[in-house]
Amino acid sequence: MHKKILTKDNLFKKNWKGNLECIFCGFSESIDHLFFQCPVARFTWRIVYSALGLISIPNNVDDLFGTWINSFNKTEKNLVLFGCGAVIWAIWRCRNDCCFGTDRIDDPTNVIFSCCYWLDTWAIRQKKKARKLVELGSLKIKKMACEIYSKARGWRPVDRRIR
């Protein structure tokens, strides 16, 4: 929310001398770019949008914590922010795996399934009703990712234990 995460543009402000390009697409990496504008982020948000029937998706951090989140009622807000945390965490973890390891994104659904992993893992922290909603949302997201990606590419991603 305060744009303090150590994306490459913020590291540069601290005199870091590395490459400023996004590991996924080559554009300049910033918080808004990495989590909302990069093709990997846009793909991830579009799958979530389609699977959950959202009216819109956030365009940047200010939108996420401002107009966009305020479009939900009080009951939905905490659950939606919980889900957004999983999306952002999955993108961040995948980005770090690519930056600091030997991983590369060869299947964009990897970020989606990572997001669902975190949703499923963190669901236990929710009350029973909310936990069921998180688990159902995770399942819908996984199914949508498989459906859309298989149609677009003509193949099915690796079996990721979709129920």
Long-range contacts (C-beta under 8 A, 24 or more apart in sequence): 1-61, 1-65, 3-31, 3-61, 5-31, 5-92, 7-31, 7-33, 7-34, 23-95, 23-98, 23-99, 24-95, 24-98, 24-105, 31-61, 32-60, 32-61, 34-91, 34-92, 34-95, 35-61, 35-88, 35-91, 35-92, 36-60, 36-61, 36-63, 36-64, 40-91, 40-94, 40-105, 40-108, 40-111, 41-91, 43-108, 43-111, 44-87, 44-90, 44-91, 44-108, 44-111, 44-112, 44-115, 45-87, 47-112, 47-141, 47-144, 47-145, 47-148, 48-83, 48-87, 48-115, 48-141, 50-144, 50-148, 51-137, 51-140, 51-141, 51-143, 51-144, 51-145, 52-137, 52-140, 52-141, 58-84, 78-130, 79-126, 79-130, 79-133, 79-134, 82-122, 82-126, 82-130, 82-134, 83-119, 83-134, 83-137, 85-118, 85-122, 86-115, 86-116, 86-118, 86-119, 86-122, 87-115, 89-115, 89-118, 90-114, 90-115, 90-117, 90-118, 91-115, 107-149, 107-157, 107-158, 108-149, 109-145, 109-146, 109-149, 109-157, 112-141, 112-142, 112-145, 113-142, 113-145, 113-157, 113-160, 115-141, 116-141, 116-142, 139-163
